Amino acid sequence: MDFATNPADGVRIAYQVVGSGPPLLLVHGSLLTHTIWRTFGYAKALRPSRTLILLDMRGHGRSDKPHDVETYRMASIVEDLLAVLDAVGVGKADFWGYSFGGRAGLSLAASAPERLSSIVVGGGSHGPQRGAFDRLFFPGCADVLATRGMGGFIEEWNRHRLFPVDAATRAVFTANDPDAMAAYFRASDIEPGLPDDALREFDLPALFYVGSQDRTRLDDTRSASGLVPESELHVIEGFDHSTTPAAATEVMAVVKPFLARVHARNNT
């Protein structure tokens, strides 16, 4: 992988470019890496017609993993995304992010709209994030990460689940730096989000999707989509926040035509 450096704080962001065609920046969710787009087949389906820019968010994968809460504020995340686009030499790209990646994309669209041709947000929210990780995992999850590590986190999470954490998820989560993740969780908890008016001012094609069983993001995604002028909203039936990324067939059925329409419109 290659690395882009955030000019403001020097954090290095790992990225990889594959495929050919109009550029599409793909941004993963919390505790995951760029490999999620390969695991569920998105990269294979998209790379014949798109130049895919795959990155690991700060604190994740091969990117730098600072332990200071302030380094995970959204302003720094947006600077990371711009640094990657600059490193690749892309002035303007389509954007697709899930969960954390979707929140970052909305902030990028608000602060640097000239760098985006369109935006796709899966299971995302533009509002304040206080308590979001406690609701998604379990109360006090950041403290458990900081004191008991990822093993303790998974053990505690198992106590709050109907089914045990599967082996694949356990492997991905265990690869994370628990101190970096604790700092990221705490930064997210104090993130104010975007005001509604910021989304009302969006002037780019936008598509939102969310699982019908996603109790943490269904209302948030509907709310965000309702604010963005002429956006599309698609509810993926039968999936929750954790399983929607695996619904690649259903998700691609709505996202791929959207991206094709954006491309056609930009070339008329």
N, C-alpha and C positions, 0 to 999 in steps of 0.2 A: 504494500500500500504506500501511497504518497502522503505527505503531510503539508497542511496549510497552517500558518501561524497567525493567531489573533494579534493584530498590531497593538491592541490596547493593553493586554496583560501577558502576552507571550505564550499562552496555552496553545499546544499543538493539536490539530484535529486531523485524524487519519481519514483518508478518503481513497476511493478507487473509481475509475471511469471505465465503463464497458459499453459496447454496442455502438450504433451509429444512427444519426438522425437528429431531430430537434432535442435539445437538452431537457432532462427531467431530473430534478433533485429529489431523492428519496430519503426520508428521515424517519427513523425508527422510534419506538416508544421506550418508556422507562425500563431499565435493567436489561435491555436487549442490545443488539448490535446491528450493523448493516447486513449481517448474514440472514436476518429474518426475511429479507426480500428474496433471497435465494431459496431458503428452506421451503417456502410455500409456493414457489414457482413464479412469482411475479417477475423477477429478473429475466428468466428464460422466455416468458411470454412477451416482454416489452423490448428486449434488447435488439431484435431484428429491425425495429422501426424507430427506436429512440436511443439517444446517448444518455445512459444512466449514470448519474453522479451519486455514488453510495458512500455514506459517511458514518463514522461512529461519533455520537455526541460526546462532549466533554464529560469525563467521569466514566465513560463506557468504552468497551472494546479496547482498541489499540490507541485511542486518544489519551492525552494527558489526564491525570486524575487528581486534581487538587483537593485538599481536605478542608478548605476555608468556605464557609457558607456563602459569603459574599461573591465568590467566584462563580456561583451558579445562578445569579440573577438573570432574568430574561434578556436584559440589555446585552449581556456578554454572550448569551446563546445566539442572539441575532447577529452579533459581530462575527461569531464563528461561521455562521452560514454564509455571510458575505465574504469572509476570508477564503472559504472553499471555492465559491463562484469566481472570485478574483484569481485564485491559484490556477483554476482550470482554464481561465480566460473566457468565461461566459458572462456576457453582459446582462442577459435576460434568459430566464428559464421557467418552465412549468415546475410546480412544486406539489409534492405528495407526501403528507406526513400523517402518522397515526399516533393518537394519544399525545404524549409529550411532543412528538414531532409535529402533530397538528397544531398544538398551542404555539409552538415556535413559529410555524408557518403563518399563523394569523398575526403574530407580532411582527414578523418580517414584512408581511403585506401592509401593515399599518405604518411602519417606519421607513420602508424602502420600496414602495409599490412599483417604481420604475424598473426593478430587477426581476419582476415576475410577470409571466404571460398569463398564468392561471393558477388556481390553487385547489387542491383536493385535500380535505380534512376528514380523517376517520376517527370516530370516538373522541372528538376534541371539545375543548371548552375555552371560552375567552374570559371567563369570570375569575374571581378570587379563588385560590386553591387551598385555603385553610381547611385542614382535616381531610383532604382528598385521599391521601395515602392511608390514613387511618381507616377510612371507609373501604378503600380498595383491598387492603390487607388485614390489618387489625390495629386496635388502639395502641399508641406508643411504639409503632414499628421503627421509627427513627432511633429511639433510645435503645431498642433491642439490637439494631444493627451496630450501634456504637459500642455497646457493652458486651454483646455475645457473638458478634460476627455474623456472617451469612448463614453458618450452620444453625445458630440460635434463631435467626430470623425465620428460616424455613421450618424449623421445629415448631415455633410459635404459630406460624401461618397454618401449619397442618391442623392445629387445634381449633382453628376457626373455619375450616373448610369441611364440606360434605365428603369430599374425596381427597386422598393423599396427593401431594404434589408429585406429578409424574417425573420419570427419570430424565427426560429431555429438558424440562423446565428447571429441574434441580441442577442439572449440569450447567445450563446457561447462567442461572442466578449465582451459582457458586463461583463462577469465574470473575464476578465483580469484586471490586475493592469495597469492603463494607464501610470504611470511614468516608470514602468519596460518596457513596450512596447515601449515607446518613446526612452528609452536608447538603447533597442535592435535595433530599426529602425536606430538610428544614428550610432551604431556600424557597422551595416550591410552596411551602406552608405560609410564607409571608409575601408571596407574589400577589400584587393587587389585580393582575389581569388587565384587560383592555376595557375602556368604557364602551357602552353600546354605540355611541355616536361614531366611534372609530370604525366599526363594522358597517354602519350605515353609509360611510363615505367610500367604501371599497368600489373600485371601478374596474373590475377584472372578472372574467368568468370564474365561478366558484361552484364546487360540488362538495356536499357533506354526506357522509354515510355513518351509520351506527347500528349495532346489533339490537334487535328488538328486546333482548333480555339484559341489555347493558344498563343496570340500575344506576351506575355511577355517571353515565354520560348521555343517556337517551334524552333527557330533558335539556341538558346543556347544549347538545348538538342541534336539537330542534330550535332552541332559542337563538343560537348563533346563525343558523341558516335563515331564520326569519328576519334577521337584521340586515343581511347582505343582499343588496338589490339583485333580483333575478337569479338567485342561486338555486341549485338543485339540492333536494334532500331525498336520500334513499335509506330506508330501514331494511336491514338484512335480517330476515326472519329466522328465529331460532338460535341466535348466537348472542353471547355476552361480551364483556369487554376483553376478556382474555382469549376467547375463541374466535372472535371476528377476524383477526388476521389470518387464521387458518381457512377461512371461507373464501379462498382465492377465486374459485369459479364464480361465486355469487358477486363478489366485489368487482372482479374484472369485467363482469357483464354490464356494470354501470359506469365504471371508470374509463375503460378503454374507448367506448364510443364518445364519451365526453372529451377526452384528449384528442380524438380524431376530429371532432367538430371544432375544437379550439384551433388545431393546426390548419384546418381548411379555411377557417375564418381569417386567420393571420396571413394566408397566402392568396387571398382574393383581392 
